[in-house]
Amino acid sequence: MDITQQIVNKIEEFETIIIHRHVIPDGDAYGSSFGLYEIIKTTFPNKKVYIVGEELDYLRYIGVTDKIEDETYQGALVIVTDTPNAARISDERWKLGAYKIKIDHHPFTDEFADIEWIDTSYTSTCEMITHLLIKCHLKINANGARCLYNGIVSDSGRFLFRGVSPQTLKYASELLKYNFDMVELYAQMYTQSKEMVRFKGYTLLNFEETEHGVAYVKLTDQLLKQLKVSENSASSQVNTLANIEGIKIWAFFVEDKDSGVIRVNLRSSGAAVNEVAKKYGGGGHIQAAGARVEAWATVNEIIEDLNALAAQN
């Protein structure tokens, strides 16, 4: 049986379904969870469906997550979207579910679900869920289509990244058949606060560069407070350093004082930065990866590894 049909069968089987996504969620994490929610509620209106996980203010236009009690997990189906490994699932209560499903387009990291649909040929998890919608003849409303379209656009870099295929554009066009305002959605996606604009200005004026083309910024807790930007918001803006002449790899190192870690956000124009992330307990895509470390001395080691990687590319 095709894995998409296996997933639909499990959705049909359970009355309560709880959807999780990864920590520090992005547009694809938000879009895939809310898009899947709308598919299930539209196709199976009597089911109880919830979305949990940490929120970011700049993505609230997509939707607001639910606050549920631990008891809700009893006998529930848990679906985790856009998350390659258990350590990155937002809200550890996912373990309380009776049955687990993973839907993800990242390279395999670890197995934590009963059904795991992993396919790196898709540009986004939202594209995978759109495939599920179409292939299994499910239903969706305009808001769900808006959420999925948001994730496809954001994770494909507005269809500019490698990996965008005819299928990507086909599925995006299918979603546009639903009655949502694409112009308004783009305005919501790219509207920025004054604080964020100033933060980006600081980043562009103060980034450092290695001899082989690695651009990076170290963002301490004290500096973030001065710039009036949260750790989550800062981490999400790593691509501020993209498309700079001579830069092959770019990185944000963001101190999270509350959890006692430094968030490592790595991107590249081709180099396999996920291999560096794996060395330090993280992972991700070839050109977009991350990790968490505990000391600035380790950050310096990562910069040295990235510089060596850039020299090879």
Order of alpha helices (4+ residues) and beta strands (2+ residues): alpha-beta-alpha-beta-beta-beta-beta-alpha-alpha-alpha-alpha-alpha-beta-beta-alpha-alpha-beta-beta-alpha-beta-beta-alpha
